[in-house]
Amino acid sequence: MEFYLLSFAVILTGIIISVILLRKTEKKKNTFLKVLVCIYCPLIMWSAFFYVKYLMLSGLSMVWVWADFALFGLIRVIMLTAEIKGKPVVKISPVIRTGYRICFALCLLVFIVIEGLIIQDMENTPEKDLDYVIVLGAGVSGDVPSPTLCYRIDTAGRYMQDNPDTILIASGGQGPDEDISEGECIKKYLTGAYGITEERILVEDKSVSTEENLRFSRQFIEKDDARVGIITSGFHEFRAGMIAEREGYNDIYSVPADSVFPVGIHYTVREFFGVVYLFIRR
């Protein structure tokens, strides 16, 4: 609730700032540019707020994206308000202006489409009675699962309780700061906290990436037409599915786990770059 209230206050502040910036301009002139200012100002404020409060000291990768969003927006607001007032900061030729707008629109369209696919898989309802589910590992501190892995284990535990014929593959190797492998950690908590019998859990404990998670786990699957679910953080499901297809899986399903909130917003945006990189690698 605190996050939503703060976000509302920050966005409202951005709208007020945009109104102040445009208060002495002609009402019926440069309407499109004014709309852009009214969009950019709240985005600047919210991106800066999100970065400073939740990401700056988090140690997560690519948090600079939000600072860049805010900086880009600030530059655009300065240029737009100057242009609206008839005092452009830089004179830009119509050809360059048109080229920029086309490129920006295309990039925005690609971002929206890919994020839409990511969010679609985040919201999938898991198929029942899958032959196997693969739990992708995440960080372990000593022998305690990270919050991200806890969400995946919880999703796996509930799925296994509801689907008693499904076999689970706990996948994940052991990092330098981990006392046990991520696969063993998953098994430990599923047997202890959720009462899943050891006979239903296979452990893959050599992988260090999503590609290896799925490649090494496939060795445990006895038939090529097996129905296989991937249990990972919701934002990661779409890319994990793409990787699974490359690794030779024929019938895969999303079994999305929740993400740590609100930093899950960052993960979801960051995933866009991971998906683009995966497309480029093809």
Secondary structure as a PSIPRED ss2 file (coil, helix, strand):
# PSIPRED VFORMAT (PSIPRED V4.0)

   1 M C   1.000  0.000  0.000
   2 E H   0.000  1.000  0.000
   3 F H   0.000  1.000  0.000
   4 Y H   0.000  1.000  0.000
   5 L H   0.000  1.000  0.000
   6 L H   0.000  1.000  0.000
   7 S H   0.000  1.000  0.000
   8 F H   0.000  1.000  0.000
   9 A H   0.000  1.000  0.000
  10 V H   0.000  1.000  0.000
  11 I H   0.000  1.000  0.000
  12 L H   0.000  1.000  0.000
  13 T H   0.000  1.000  0.000
  14 G H   0.000  1.000  0.000
  15 I H   0.000  1.000  0.000
  16 I H   0.000  1.000  0.000
  17 I H   0.000  1.000  0.000
  18 S H   0.000  1.000  0.000
  19 V H   0.000  1.000  0.000
  20 I H   0.000  1.000  0.000
  21 L H   0.000  1.000  0.000
  22 L H   0.000  1.000  0.000
  23 R C   1.000  0.000  0.000
  24 K C   1.000  0.000  0.000
  25 T C   1.000  0.000  0.000
  26 E C   1.000  0.000  0.000
  27 K C   1.000  0.000  0.000
  28 K C   1.000  0.000  0.000
  29 K C   1.000  0.000  0.000
  30 N C   1.000  0.000  0.000
  31 T H   0.000  1.000  0.000
  32 F H   0.000  1.000  0.000
  33 L H   0.000  1.000  0.000
  34 K H   0.000  1.000  0.000
  35 V H   0.000  1.000  0.000
  36 L H   0.000  1.000  0.000
  37 V H   0.000  1.000  0.000
  38 C H   0.000  1.000  0.000
  39 I H   0.000  1.000  0.000
  40 Y H   0.000  1.000  0.000
  41 C H   0.000  1.000  0.000
  42 P H   0.000  1.000  0.000
  43 L H   0.000  1.000  0.000
  44 I H   0.000  1.000  0.000
  45 M H   0.000  1.000  0.000
  46 W H   0.000  1.000  0.000
  47 S H   0.000  1.000  0.000
  48 A H   0.000  1.000  0.000
  49 F H   0.000  1.000  0.000
  50 F H   0.000  1.000  0.000
  51 Y H   0.000  1.000  0.000
  52 V H   0.000  1.000  0.000
  53 K H   0.000  1.000  0.000
  54 Y H   0.000  1.000  0.000
  55 L H   0.000  1.000  0.000
  56 M C   1.000  0.000  0.000
  57 L C   1.000  0.000  0.000
  58 S C   1.000  0.000  0.000
  59 G C   1.000  0.000  0.000
  60 L C   1.000  0.000  0.000
  61 S C   1.000  0.000  0.000
  62 M C   1.000  0.000  0.000
  63 V C   1.000  0.000  0.000
  64 W H   0.000  1.000  0.000
  65 V H   0.000  1.000  0.000
  66 W H   0.000  1.000  0.000
  67 A H   0.000  1.000  0.000
  68 D H   0.000  1.000  0.000
  69 F H   0.000  1.000  0.000
  70 A H   0.000  1.000  0.000
  71 L H   0.000  1.000  0.000
  72 F H   0.000  1.000  0.000
  73 G H   0.000  1.000  0.000
  74 L H   0.000  1.000  0.000
  75 I H   0.000  1.000  0.000
  76 R H   0.000  1.000  0.000
  77 V H   0.000  1.000  0.000
  78 I H   0.000  1.000  0.000
  79 M H   0.000  1.000  0.000
  80 L H   0.000  1.000  0.000
  81 T H   0.000  1.000  0.000
  82 A H   0.000  1.000  0.000
  83 E H   0.000  1.000  0.000
  84 I H   0.000  1.000  0.000
  85 K C   1.000  0.000  0.000
  86 G C   1.000  0.000  0.000
  87 K C   1.000  0.000  0.000
  88 P C   1.000  0.000  0.000
  89 V C   1.000  0.000  0.000
  90 V C   1.000  0.000  0.000
  91 K C   1.000  0.000  0.000
  92 I C   1.000  0.000  0.000
  93 S C   1.000  0.000  0.000
  94 P H   0.000  1.000  0.000
  95 V H   0.000  1.000  0.000
  96 I H   0.000  1.000  0.000
  97 R H   0.000  1.000  0.000
  98 T H   0.000  1.000  0.000
  99 G H   0.000  1.000  0.000
 100 Y H   0.000  1.000  0.000
 101 R H   0.000  1.000  0.000
 102 I H   0.000  1.000  0.000
 103 C H   0.000  1.000  0.000
 104 F H   0.000  1.000  0.000
 105 A H   0.000  1.000  0.000
 106 L H   0.000  1.000  0.000
 107 C H   0.000  1.000  0.000
 108 L H   0.000  1.000  0.000
 109 L H   0.000  1.000  0.000
 110 V H   0.000  1.000  0.000
 111 F H   0.000  1.000  0.000
 112 I H   0.000  1.000  0.000
 113 V H   0.000  1.000  0.000
 114 I H   0.000  1.000  0.000
 115 E H   0.000  1.000  0.000
 116 G H   0.000  1.000  0.000
 117 L H   0.000  1.000  0.000
 118 I H   0.000  1.000  0.000
 119 I H   0.000  1.000  0.000
 120 Q H   0.000  1.000  0.000
 121 D H   0.000  1.000  0.000
 122 M H   0.000  1.000  0.000
 123 E C   1.000  0.000  0.000
 124 N C   1.000  0.000  0.000
 125 T C   1.000  0.000  0.000
 126 P C   1.000  0.000  0.000
 127 E C   1.000  0.000  0.000
 128 K C   1.000  0.000  0.000
 129 D C   1.000  0.000  0.000
 130 L C   1.000  0.000  0.000
 131 D C   1.000  0.000  0.000
 132 Y E   0.000  0.000  1.000
 133 V E   0.000  0.000  1.000
 134 I E   0.000  0.000  1.000
 135 V E   0.000  0.000  1.000
 136 L E   0.000  0.000  1.000
 137 G C   1.000  0.000  0.000
 138 A C   1.000  0.000  0.000
 139 G C   1.000  0.000  0.000
 140 V E   0.000  0.000  1.000
 141 S E   0.000  0.000  1.000
 142 G E   0.000  0.000  1.000
 143 D C   1.000  0.000  0.000
 144 V E   0.000  0.000  1.000
 145 P E   0.000  0.000  1.000
 146 S C   1.000  0.000  0.000
 147 P H   0.000  1.000  0.000
 148 T H   0.000  1.000  0.000
 149 L H   0.000  1.000  0.000
 150 C H   0.000  1.000  0.000
 151 Y H   0.000  1.000  0.000
 152 R H   0.000  1.000  0.000
 153 I H   0.000  1.000  0.000
 154 D H   0.000  1.000  0.000
 155 T H   0.000  1.000  0.000
 156 A H   0.000  1.000  0.000
 157 G H   0.000  1.000  0.000
 158 R H   0.000  1.000  0.000
 159 Y H   0.000  1.000  0.000
 160 M H   0.000  1.000  0.000
 161 Q H   0.000  1.000  0.000
 162 D H   0.000  1.000  0.000
 163 N C   1.000  0.000  0.000
 164 P C   1.000  0.000  0.000
 165 D C   1.000  0.000  0.000
 166 T C   1.000  0.000  0.000
 167 I E   0.000  0.000  1.000
 168 L E   0.000  0.000  1.000
 169 I E   0.000  0.000  1.000
 170 A E   0.000  0.000  1.000
 171 S E   0.000  0.000  1.000
 172 G C   1.000  0.000  0.000
 173 G C   1.000  0.000  0.000
 174 Q C   1.000  0.000  0.000
 175 G C   1.000  0.000  0.000
 176 P C   1.000  0.000  0.000
 177 D C   1.000  0.000  0.000
 178 E E   0.000  0.000  1.000
 179 D C   1.000  0.000  0.000
 180 I C   1.000  0.000  0.000
 181 S C   1.000  0.000  0.000
 182 E H   0.000  1.000  0.000
 183 G H   0.000  1.000  0.000
 184 E H   0.000  1.000  0.000
 185 C H   0.000  1.000  0.000
 186 I H   0.000  1.000  0.000
 187 K H   0.000  1.000  0.000
 188 K H   0.000  1.000  0.000
 189 Y H   0.000  1.000  0.000
 190 L H   0.000  1.000  0.000
 191 T H   0.000  1.000  0.000
 192 G H   0.000  1.000  0.000
 193 A H   0.000  1.000  0.000
 194 Y C   1.000  0.000  0.000
 195 G C   1.000  0.000  0.000
 196 I C   1.000  0.000  0.000
 197 T C   1.000  0.000  0.000
 198 E H   0.000  1.000  0.000
 199 E H   0.000  1.000  0.000
 200 R H   0.000  1.000  0.000
 201 I E   0.000  0.000  1.000
 202 L E   0.000  0.000  1.000
 203 V E   0.000  0.000  1.000
 204 E E   0.000  0.000  1.000
 205 D C   1.000  0.000  0.000
 206 K C   1.000  0.000  0.000
 207 S C   1.000  0.000  0.000
 208 V C   1.000  0.000  0.000
 209 S C   1.000  0.000  0.000
 210 T H   0.000  1.000  0.000
 211 E H   0.000  1.000  0.000
 212 E H   0.000  1.000  0.000
 213 N H   0.000  1.000  0.000
 214 L H   0.000  1.000  0.000
 215 R H   0.000  1.000  0.000
 216 F H   0.000  1.000  0.000
 217 S H   0.000  1.000  0.000
 218 R H   0.000  1.000  0.000
 219 Q H   0.000  1.000  0.000
 220 F H   0.000  1.000  0.000
 221 I C   1.000  0.000  0.000
 222 E C   1.000  0.000  0.000
 223 K C   1.000  0.000  0.000
 224 D C   1.000  0.000  0.000
 225 D C   1.000  0.000  0.000
 226 A C   1.000  0.000  0.000
 227 R C   1.000  0.000  0.000
 228 V E   0.000  0.000  1.000
 229 G E   0.000  0.000  1.000
 230 I E   0.000  0.000  1.000
 231 I E   0.000  0.000  1.000
 232 T E   0.000  0.000  1.000
 233 S E   0.000  0.000  1.000
 234 G H   0.000  1.000  0.000
 235 F H   0.000  1.000  0.000
 236 H H   0.000  1.000  0.000
 237 E H   0.000  1.000  0.000
 238 F H   0.000  1.000  0.000
 239 R H   0.000  1.000  0.000
 240 A H   0.000  1.000  0.000
 241 G H   0.000  1.000  0.000
 242 M H   0.000  1.000  0.000
 243 I H   0.000  1.000  0.000
 244 A H   0.000  1.000  0.000
 245 E H   0.000  1.000  0.000
 246 R H   0.000  1.000  0.000
 247 E C   1.000  0.000  0.000
 248 G C   1.000  0.000  0.000
 249 Y C   1.000  0.000  0.000
 250 N C   1.000  0.000  0.000
 251 D C   1.000  0.000  0.000
 252 I E   0.000  0.000  1.000
 253 Y E   0.000  0.000  1.000
 254 S E   0.000  0.000  1.000
 255 V E   0.000  0.000  1.000
 256 P E   0.000  0.000  1.000
 257 A E   0.000  0.000  1.000
 258 D C   1.000  0.000  0.000
 259 S C   1.000  0.000  0.000
 260 V C   1.000  0.000  0.000
 261 F C   1.000  0.000  0.000
 262 P C   1.000  0.000  0.000
 263 V H   0.000  1.000  0.000
 264 G H   0.000  1.000  0.000
 265 I H   0.000  1.000  0.000
 266 H H   0.000  1.000  0.000
 267 Y H   0.000  1.000  0.000
 268 T H   0.000  1.000  0.000
 269 V H   0.000  1.000  0.000
 270 R H   0.000  1.000  0.000
 271 E H   0.000  1.000  0.000
 272 F H   0.000  1.000  0.000
 273 F H   0.000  1.000  0.000
 274 G H   0.000  1.000  0.000
 275 V H   0.000  1.000  0.000
 276 V H   0.000  1.000  0.000
 277 Y H   0.000  1.000  0.000
 278 L H   0.000  1.000  0.000
 279 F H   0.000  1.000  0.000
 280 I H   0.000  1.000  0.000
 281 R H   0.000  1.000  0.000
 282 R C   1.000  0.000  0.000
